[in-house]
Amino acid sequence: MKTALVTGSSRGIGKAIAIALAKQGYDIVINYARSKTAADETAKEIEALGRRALVVKANVGDTTKIKAMFEIIRQEFGRLDLFINNAASGVQRPIMELEEKHWDWTMDINSKALLFCAQEAAALMEKNGGGSIISISSLGSIRYLKNYTAVGVSKAAVEALTRYLSVELASKNIVVNAVSGGAIDTEALKHFSNRNEILADARENTPAGRIVEIDDIVQTVLFLASPGAFMIRGQTIIVDGGRSLLV
């Protein structure tokens, strides 16, 4: 039975990915940092689909917690076929207001986590013939977004690391890619001071005629996790309805 770890899967995009994977037959490791109630609710929804759900609390910005989480996965499942690097956080402030603690917090959870989770995931995947690693990025990695410096740089690091992991893990039959989404009306977007402006721009200027929805990201992740994406390596797939093609 295939097993997938989705970090930050108690809500939002992570939860949607976890449930979609369960529908495809994966047992799911639900990782969360704060809301056990939300994580348990996700687990119930997955179990209602006839799949196994394991809830693990871990701040993925802490390598000690990462190692502990993967030890639990080893004990409970003994394998991992898919790792979705979704958990994200970050301080949104103008450059001149960023402090070292803001930078470190954002980079640890958004960037460092991918490297050290990928190391652990690869060790488990290799034992079962390979697997896939897929990260969730954002357009702030390649273009300016207001107050997004720390997060944008951390996501750029995720995309660069995706390329390096893709090459070095290829010999273990592990496929590594990322998905970068346009503006999506999620809980996370409520932390943006210019949320209304972002959504209005997406509605008015997206060639596809609507803003990106969570399911657009989910479907792209499912494709990248499928055998049909075997030859796609180290890429960041932009899912924004064409918005980034315009000035």
N, C-alpha and C positions, 0 to 999 in steps of 0.2 A: 504494500500500500504506500503510495507516495505521500510525502510530508512536506509542508511548506511553512516557513517562518515569515510572518509579516510584522515588522516592527511598527509600533504606533498604530495598532489595528483595533483599538477600542472604539474608534469613531472615524468619521470622515472618509477620505479616500482609502485609507488603510483598511477600515472595516469593510467597505464595499469590495475591495480586492479579495479580502479573506473569504467573504461569503461566496463570491464568484468562483474562487478556487475550490471551495468546498463542494459547490455544485458540479464541478468537474471531477470530483472524486478524491481530492486531497484531504488528508488530515491536516489540521491547522494548529500552529503554535501562535497564540495571540500574545503579543508583547505590549505592555503598557508601562507608563511611568507614574501616573497619578490616580486615574479613576478606575478603581477595581470594579465598581458597580457597572460602569459602561463595558469594561472588558468581559465581565461575567455575562452581561446581556448578549454580547457578540457570540460568546461561547454557546449560549443556549440556542441562538439562531442556527449556529453551525451544527450542533448536535441534533436539532430538529430535522436537518437535512440527511441525517444518518451517518455523519462523519464525526470523527473524534476531535475534540478541541482541548488544548492544553493552555492554560493561562499562566503567563510568567511575568512578574514585575521586574523590570530592570531599566535603569537609566543607561542607555546605550552610549552615553558620553563618558562612561566609566569603564575602563578595560577590565577591572575586577568583576564588575557586574556582568559584563559580556561573557567572560569565561564561566561564571556561575550559571548563566542562562543556557549556554551551550552544553554544559555538563548535565543539566536537567533534560535537555533534548536527547542527549546520548542515552541517558538512563531510561527515558520514557519511550523513545522511538527507535533509537539505535541507527538512525539514518536521517538525511535531509536531502531533498531533491530540488528545492526551490527556496531562494532567499530573496524576499522583497524588502529592500532598504527604503522604508517609507518614513520612519520617525523623523521629525524635524522640529526645530525650535529656533529662536533667535531674537536678538534685540534690534528693534527698528528705530534708529536715530540718525540724525545728520552726522556726517563724518566727524565734524569738530566736537560732537558730543559723545562719541564712542569712547568707552573706557576699556582698559585691558580685560576686566572681568566679563564685559559684554562680548568682546572678541573671542575670548577663550571658551565661554559657554556655547556660543554659536558654532564655532569651529569643531568643538568636541562632539556635539550631538549630530551635527550635519555632515561632517567630513571624517573626523577620526573614527567615528562609529563604522563607516563603510569599510575602512581598511581592516580593522580588527575583527569585525563581524565576518568579513569575507574570508579572512584567514581561518577562522574557526569553521565556517560553513564549508569551505573548500576541503578541509580535512575530512569532514563527514561525507561530503558528496563523492569524493574520490573513492571511498570504500564501496560505493554502490554504482560505480561506472560513470559518474558525472552528474551534471545538473545545470541550473541557471541562476544567475544573480541579476536582479533588475532593481535599479534605483529610481526614485522619483526626484526629478529636478524641477527647475522653473526658469522662465525666460529671463529672470534677473541675473542669470549666470552669464548672459551674453549681451545684455543691454541695460541701460540705466533705468532704475526704478527708484522713486523717491523714498528716502530713509531706509533703503534696502542694502546698503553697502556690505555689512557683515554677512547677511544671509546670502546675498548675491555672490560674494567671493567664496563663501562656503560651498555653494552649489556649483560654482565653476570648478572647485577642487574635486567635487563629486564626479563631474563629467570627465575631468582629466584622469582621475583615478580609475574610472570605468575603462578608459582606453588601456591603461597599464595592466589592470587586472585581466582584461580580455586576452592580452598577449601572453602573460605569464601563467594564466590558468588554462589556456587552450590545451596544453598537453595532458591535462587531467580531464578533458572532455567537459569543461565548464564554460558555458556561454554567458558573456557579461554585456549588458546594455543598460541604457537609461531612458526614461520617458520624461520629457519636459512639457508641462501643460501651460496653456494660456490662463487668463483670469477665470476662476471658477468661484461661484458663490457658495463658499464653504464657511464653516465656523472659523477657520484660520484667517479668512479674509476680513473678519470683523476687527482684527487687531490692526488693520491698516487705517491710518488716519484719513486717507483719501480713497476709501473703499468705494463710495458712490461714484467718484470720478473714474475709477478703474473699470467698474462695471458698465458705466455709461459709454465709455470709450469702446469696450468690447462689443457692446450691443450695436453701436453705430458704425464701427469700422472693421468688423470681421467679415471678410469676403464670403465665408460660408453662410452668413445670414443669421447666425445666432451665437451666443456665448458657448464656451466649452462646458460640458456637463461632466459630472464624476464618471458616468458610464463610458464616456469617450476615452478616459484614461484607463479605466478597467479593461476595456476591450483591447487596447493597445498592449497592455501588460499581458493579457491572456495570449495574444498572438506571439509576443516575444518569448513567452514560456513554452510555446508549442514547437513541435518538430519542424514546422514550416519556416521557423526563423533561425534554423541551425547555422546558416551562413551569414547571418547578421551579427557582426562582432564589434564591440567597443563603440557602438553608435549611440547617440542621443537623439531619439525620435521626438520631434516637436509636434505637439497636438494642440494647435491653437486656431484652427479654422482659417489659417492664412494671415492672421493679424500681424505677425512679425515680418511678413513680406512687404508691408507698407511702412512708410516713414512715420 
